[in-house]
Amino acid sequence: MIKKTTGFTLIELMVTIAVLAIIAGIGIPSMSNFIDNNRMNSAKDRLAAAISLARSDAITNNTITFICGLKTADASECSDTGEWKFGWMVFSDKNGNNKYDKKTDKDEGELVRVDRLSDNSIQYAIHQEAAAKTVKAIYYRPNGLAGAKIGSDSALLAKSLTISICKSSFKTALSLGMIGSAMTKKDQAKDCVEEKKN
């Protein structure tokens, strides 16, 4: 008696592999888009939390508190160009010079938080309707009102700031007014790649 062998034929195997390749070709780009969108929204939420922390610190400690973009990925100093892609830092400006002073950190507890981003491909752009210069930092007064350091000047926000956050083809935005609460405004998102202003 001849035993019948069971298994797959070469044609059945090739058809199965072709079907799996088609399904993977459809699913992998969608997964990549899902991951990019999720990373962008996560960065937006982390920035909104840092903005909220800065406002809370200003009110609680009766001081001016700044939030600014990091100069480099491993630095603890503000970017001179208004760049936020490496992350941001929140610090109390106890001596009123509008910048973070490393030497006073241990004495006065000036540094509140540093939030470094591992994904540098997320881009940020801060727009203000009336601003002709780059917004370099956001600050809060002890009464909770928000202001911005635009160029070398600092002033309370007369018009709201729009912080656009972009990753690949996705973009969202936070809107920040003088009252100081950051709100998600996806419809106000602008392109993050723009010519830097002084």
C-alpha contacts under 8 A as a table, 3 or more apart, distances in Angstrom:
res1	aa1	res2	aa2	distance
8	F	12	E	6.07
8	F	13	L	6.44
9	T	12	E	5.28
9	T	13	L	6.37
10	L	13	L	5.15
10	L	14	M	6.20
11	I	14	M	5.12
11	I	15	V	6.20
12	E	15	V	5.21
12	E	16	T	6.21
13	L	16	T	5.15
13	L	17	I	6.21
14	M	17	I	5.14
14	M	18	A	6.13
15	V	18	A	5.08
15	V	19	V	6.21
16	T	19	V	5.20
16	T	20	L	6.23
17	I	20	L	5.09
17	I	21	A	6.10
18	A	21	A	5.07
18	A	22	I	6.30
19	V	22	I	5.19
19	V	23	I	6.29
20	L	23	I	5.11
20	L	24	A	6.05
21	A	24	A	5.09
21	A	25	G	6.00
22	I	25	G	5.02
22	I	26	I	6.38
23	I	26	I	5.25
23	I	27	G	6.07
24	A	27	G	5.02
24	A	28	I	5.69
25	G	28	I	5.89
25	G	29	P	7.14
26	I	29	P	6.44
26	I	30	S	7.00
27	G	30	S	5.27
27	G	31	M	6.19
28	I	31	M	5.02
28	I	32	S	6.18
29	P	32	S	4.97
29	P	33	N	6.23
30	S	33	N	5.12
30	S	34	F	6.14
31	M	34	F	4.93
31	M	35	I	6.16
32	S	35	I	5.13
32	S	36	D	6.24
33	N	36	D	5.12
33	N	37	N	6.09
34	F	37	N	5.24
34	F	38	N	6.06
35	I	38	N	5.04
35	I	39	R	6.12
36	D	39	R	5.19
36	D	40	M	6.22
36	D	167	K	6.20
36	D	168	S	6.93
36	D	170	F	7.64
37	N	40	M	5.17
37	N	41	N	6.24
37	N	167	K	7.04
37	N	170	F	6.22
38	N	41	N	5.19
38	N	42	S	6.06
39	R	42	S	5.01
39	R	43	A	6.18
39	R	167	K	7.82
40	M	43	A	5.18
40	M	44	K	6.26
40	M	122	I	6.69
40	M	165	I	6.81
40	M	166	C	6.48
40	M	167	K	5.77
40	M	170	F	7.63
40	M	171	K	7.52
40	M	172	T	7.87
41	N	44	K	4.96
41	N	45	D	6.16
41	N	172	T	7.61
42	S	45	D	5.10
42	S	46	R	6.19
43	A	46	R	5.08
43	A	47	L	6.16
43	A	122	I	7.98
43	A	165	I	7.93
44	K	47	L	5.15
44	K	48	A	6.12
44	K	165	I	6.71
44	K	172	T	7.82
44	K	173	A	7.62
44	K	174	L	7.50
45	D	48	A	5.03
45	D	49	A	6.13
46	R	49	A	5.07
46	R	50	A	6.24
47	L	50	A	5.02
47	L	51	I	6.17
48	A	51	I	5.07
48	A	52	S	6.18
48	A	174	L	7.52
48	A	182	A	6.09
48	A	183	M	7.90
49	A	52	S	5.05
49	A	53	L	6.10
50	A	53	L	4.91
50	A	54	A	6.17
50	A	67	I	7.65
50	A	90	V	7.08
51	I	54	A	5.12
51	I	55	R	6.40
51	I	67	I	6.95
51	I	182	A	7.07
52	S	55	R	5.21
52	S	56	S	6.15
52	S	181	S	7.02
52	S	182	A	7.37
53	L	56	S	5.02
53	L	57	D	5.99
53	L	90	V	7.92
54	A	57	D	5.14
54	A	58	A	6.20
54	A	65	T	5.72
54	A	66	F	6.56
54	A	67	I	6.64
54	A	90	V	6.09
54	A	91	F	7.59
54	A	139	Y	7.55
54	A	140	Y	6.84
55	R	58	A	5.20
55	R	59	I	6.35
55	R	65	T	7.11
55	R	139	Y	7.97
55	R	140	Y	5.59
55	R	141	R	7.83
55	R	144	G	5.82
55	R	146	A	7.93
55	R	180	G	7.11
56	S	59	I	5.29
56	S	60	T	5.94
56	S	144	G	7.66
57	D	60	T	5.13
57	D	61	N	5.78
57	D	62	N	7.84
57	D	63	T	7.73
57	D	65	T	6.71
57	D	92	S	7.67
58	A	61	N	5.56
58	A	62	N	5.51
58	A	63	T	4.95
58	A	64	I	5.38
58	A	65	T	5.16
58	A	92	S	7.32
58	A	140	Y	6.00
58	A	141	R	5.97
58	A	142	P	4.81
58	A	143	N	7.61
58	A	144	G	6.72
59	I	62	N	5.19
59	I	63	T	7.01
59	I	141	R	7.34
59	I	142	P	4.56
59	I	143	N	5.95
59	I	144	G	5.82
60	T	142	P	7.68
61	N	142	P	7.50
62	N	141	R	7.86
62	N	142	P	4.63
62	N	143	N	7.79
63	T	92	S	6.57
63	T	93	D	6.82
63	T	94	K	6.35
63	T	141	R	6.48
63	T	142	P	5.15
64	I	92	S	5.89
64	I	93	D	5.44
64	I	94	K	7.03
64	I	96	G	7.66
64	I	139	Y	6.75
64	I	140	Y	5.55
64	I	141	R	4.68
64	I	142	P	5.91
65	T	90	V	6.99
65	T	91	F	5.59
65	T	92	S	4.22
65	T	93	D	5.70
65	T	139	Y	5.46
65	T	140	Y	5.30
65	T	141	R	6.81
66	F	90	V	5.62
66	F	91	F	5.40
66	F	92	S	6.27
66	F	93	D	7.01
66	F	98	N	7.85
66	F	137	A	6.72
66	F	138	I	5.71
66	F	139	Y	4.14
66	F	140	Y	6.48
67	I	88	W	6.68
67	I	89	M	5.56
67	I	90	V	4.43
67	I	91	F	6.60
67	I	137	A	5.81
67	I	138	I	5.33
67	I	139	Y	6.11
68	C	78	C	5.64
68	C	79	S	7.15
68	C	82	G	7.62
68	C	84	W	7.40
68	C	88	W	5.40
68	C	89	M	5.68
68	C	90	V	6.84
68	C	136	K	6.61
68	C	137	A	4.47
68	C	138	I	6.42
69	G	78	C	5.58
69	G	79	S	5.52
69	G	82	G	6.40
69	G	83	E	5.63
69	G	84	W	4.11
69	G	85	K	7.32
69	G	86	F	7.12
69	G	87	G	5.81
69	G	88	W	4.18
69	G	89	M	6.49
69	G	136	K	7.58
69	G	137	A	7.18
70	L	73	A	6.89
70	L	75	A	6.52
70	L	76	S	6.57
70	L	77	E	5.81
70	L	78	C	4.83
70	L	79	S	5.14
70	L	83	E	7.22
70	L	84	W	6.18
70	L	85	K	7.78
70	L	86	F	5.78
70	L	87	G	5.55
70	L	88	W	4.96
70	L	89	M	6.57
71	K	75	A	6.19
71	K	76	S	7.59
71	K	77	E	5.96
71	K	78	C	5.30
71	K	79	S	3.84
71	K	80	D	7.04
71	K	83	E	7.26
71	K	86	F	7.31
72	T	75	A	5.21
72	T	79	S	7.60
72	T	86	F	6.01
73	A	86	F	4.96
73	A	87	G	7.28
73	A	116	R	6.65
73	A	117	L	7.61
74	D	116	R	7.96
76	S	89	M	7.27
76	S	114	V	7.31
77	E	89	M	7.75
77	E	100	Y	6.77
78	C	88	W	7.79
78	C	89	M	7.48
78	C	99	K	7.80
78	C	100	Y	7.54
79	S	82	G	5.65
79	S	83	E	5.97
79	S	84	W	7.65
79	S	136	K	7.32
80	D	83	E	7.69
80	D	136	K	6.86
81	T	134	T	7.43
81	T	136	K	6.56
81	T	196	K	7.79
81	T	198	N	7.64
82	G	134	T	6.29
82	G	135	V	5.96
82	G	136	K	4.09
82	G	137	A	7.00
83	E	86	F	7.83
83	E	124	Y	7.28
83	E	125	A	7.90
83	E	136	K	7.63
84	W	87	G	5.53
84	W	88	W	6.35
84	W	123	Q	7.42
84	W	124	Y	5.93
84	W	125	A	7.99
85	K	117	L	7.24
85	K	120	N	5.49
85	K	121	S	7.40
85	K	122	I	6.24
85	K	123	Q	5.62
85	K	124	Y	6.35
86	F	116	R	5.97
86	F	117	L	5.38
86	F	118	S	7.57
86	F	119	D	7.98
86	F	120	N	6.02
87	G	114	V	7.67
87	G	115	D	5.46
87	G	116	R	4.36
87	G	117	L	4.93
88	W	114	V	5.99
88	W	115	D	5.40
88	W	116	R	6.53
89	M	111	L	7.79
89	M	112	V	7.63
89	M	113	R	5.62
89	M	114	V	4.26
89	M	115	D	6.07
90	V	111	L	6.44
90	V	112	V	5.34
90	V	113	R	5.10
90	V	114	V	6.37
91	F	100	Y	6.61
91	F	110	E	5.48
91	F	111	L	4.38
91	F	112	V	4.99
91	F	113	R	6.89
92	S	100	Y	7.79
92	S	110	E	4.87
92	S	111	L	6.38
92	S	112	V	6.90
93	D	96	G	5.39
93	D	97	N	6.88
93	D	98	N	6.21
93	D	99	K	6.73
93	D	100	Y	6.82
93	D	110	E	6.77
94	K	108	E	7.81
94	K	110	E	6.99
96	G	99	K	7.99
100	Y	110	E	7.62
100	Y	111	L	7.69
101	D	104	T	5.76
101	D	105	D	6.80
101	D	110	E	7.88
102	K	105	D	5.33
103	K	106	K	7.18
103	K	107	D	7.96
104	T	107	D	5.22
104	T	108	E	5.77
104	T	109	G	7.33
104	T	110	E	6.86
105	D	108	E	5.58
105	D	109	G	4.88
105	D	110	E	4.88
105	D	111	L	6.02
106	K	109	G	5.51
106	K	110	E	7.66
109	G	112	V	7.37
111	L	114	V	7.82
117	L	120	N	6.62
119	D	122	I	6.28
120	N	123	Q	7.41
121	S	167	K	6.60
122	I	165	I	6.95
122	I	166	C	5.69
122	I	167	K	4.89
122	I	168	S	7.96
123	Q	165	I	5.77
123	Q	166	C	5.14
123	Q	167	K	6.51
123	Q	192	C	5.92
123	Q	193	V	7.64
124	Y	163	I	6.82
124	Y	164	S	5.60
124	Y	165	I	4.74
124	Y	166	C	6.47
124	Y	192	C	5.61
125	A	163	I	5.73
125	A	164	S	5.16
125	A	165	I	6.77
125	A	190	K	7.98
125	A	191	D	7.62
125	A	192	C	4.91
125	A	193	V	7.40
125	A	194	E	7.79
126	I	134	T	7.59
126	I	135	V	6.30
126	I	161	L	6.70
126	I	162	T	5.68
126	I	163	I	4.40
126	I	164	S	6.23
127	H	131	A	7.47
127	H	134	T	7.90
127	H	135	V	7.40
127	H	161	L	5.74
127	H	162	T	5.14
127	H	163	I	6.38
127	H	164	S	7.82
128	Q	131	A	5.21
128	Q	159	K	6.88
128	Q	160	S	6.48
128	Q	161	L	4.85
128	Q	162	T	6.36
129	E	159	K	6.97
129	E	160	S	7.82
129	E	161	L	7.72
130	A	159	K	7.37
131	A	134	T	7.34
131	A	135	V	7.89
131	A	150	I	7.40
132	A	197	K	7.33
133	K	150	I	6.04
133	K	151	G	5.64
133	K	197	K	5.11
133	K	198	N	5.38
134	T	150	I	5.75
134	T	151	G	5.95
134	T	196	K	6.82
134	T	197	K	5.22
134	T	198	N	5.91
135	V	138	I	7.72
135	V	148	A	6.60
135	V	149	K	5.89
135	V	150	I	4.41
135	V	151	G	6.57
136	K	148	A	7.48
136	K	149	K	5.52
136	K	150	I	5.78
136	K	151	G	6.71
137	A	148	A	5.74
137	A	149	K	5.05
137	A	150	I	7.34
138	I	146	A	7.11
138	I	147	G	5.84
138	I	148	A	4.40
138	I	149	K	6.17
139	Y	146	A	5.72
139	Y	147	G	5.15
139	Y	148	A	5.82
139	Y	149	K	7.54
140	Y	143	N	7.84
140	Y	144	G	5.73
140	Y	145	L	5.57
140	Y	146	A	4.56
140	Y	147	G	6.10
140	Y	180	G	7.57
141	R	144	G	5.37
141	R	145	L	5.51
141	R	146	A	6.58
141	R	147	G	7.78
142	P	145	L	7.52
144	G	179	I	6.90
144	G	180	G	6.46
145	L	156	L	7.27
145	L	178	M	5.41
145	L	179	I	5.15
145	L	180	G	5.57
146	A	156	L	5.87
146	A	157	L	6.16
146	A	177	G	6.92
146	A	178	M	4.76
146	A	179	I	6.27
146	A	180	G	4.95
147	G	154	S	6.93
147	G	155	A	5.34
147	G	156	L	3.75
147	G	157	L	4.81
147	G	178	M	6.72
148	A	154	S	5.62
148	A	155	A	5.80
148	A	156	L	6.33
148	A	157	L	6.44
149	K	152	S	6.62
149	K	153	D	5.61
149	K	154	S	4.24
149	K	155	A	6.73
150	I	153	D	5.39
150	I	154	S	6.11
150	I	155	A	8.00
151	G	198	N	6.24
156	L	178	M	6.64
157	L	160	S	6.29
157	L	161	L	7.68
157	L	177	G	6.47
157	L	178	M	4.98
158	A	177	G	7.94
158	A	178	M	6.76
159	K	177	G	6.67
159	K	178	M	7.48
160	S	175	S	6.58
160	S	176	L	5.39
160	S	177	G	4.25
160	S	178	M	6.81
161	L	175	S	5.70
161	L	176	L	5.09
161	L	177	G	6.37
162	T	173	A	6.44
162	T	174	L	5.79
162	T	175	S	4.64
162	T	176	L	6.45
162	T	188	Q	7.22
162	T	189	A	7.37
163	I	173	A	5.34
163	I	174	L	5.06
163	I	175	S	6.30
163	I	176	L	7.87
163	I	189	A	7.54
164	S	171	K	6.89
164	S	172	T	5.85
164	S	173	A	4.28
164	S	174	L	6.56
164	S	188	Q	7.97
164	S	189	A	5.07
164	S	190	K	5.84
164	S	191	D	7.16
164	S	192	C	6.26
165	I	171	K	5.59
165	I	172	T	5.39
165	I	173	A	5.76
165	I	189	A	7.44
165	I	192	C	6.75
166	C	169	S	7.28
166	C	170	F	5.67
166	C	171	K	4.27
166	C	172	T	6.57
166	C	191	D	7.41
166	C	192	C	6.12
167	K	170	F	5.32
167	K	171	K	6.41
171	K	186	K	7.32
171	K	189	A	6.19
171	K	190	K	7.57
171	K	191	D	7.65
172	T	184	T	7.58
172	T	185	K	6.94
172	T	186	K	4.44
172	T	187	D	7.40
172	T	188	Q	7.63
172	T	189	A	5.11
173	A	184	T	5.81
173	A	185	K	5.21
173	A	186	K	5.06
173	A	187	D	7.60
173	A	188	Q	6.25
173	A	189	A	4.71
173	A	190	K	7.79
174	L	182	A	5.93
174	L	183	M	5.31
174	L	184	T	4.52
174	L	185	K	5.54
174	L	186	K	7.48
174	L	189	A	7.97
175	S	182	A	5.56
175	S	183	M	5.24
175	S	184	T	6.30
175	S	185	K	6.14
176	L	179	I	7.97
176	L	180	G	6.03
176	L	181	S	6.03
176	L	182	A	4.77
176	L	183	M	6.66
177	G	180	G	5.45
177	G	181	S	6.84
177	G	182	A	7.52
185	K	188	Q	5.52
185	K	189	A	7.06
186	K	189	A	5.49
191	D	194	E	7.10
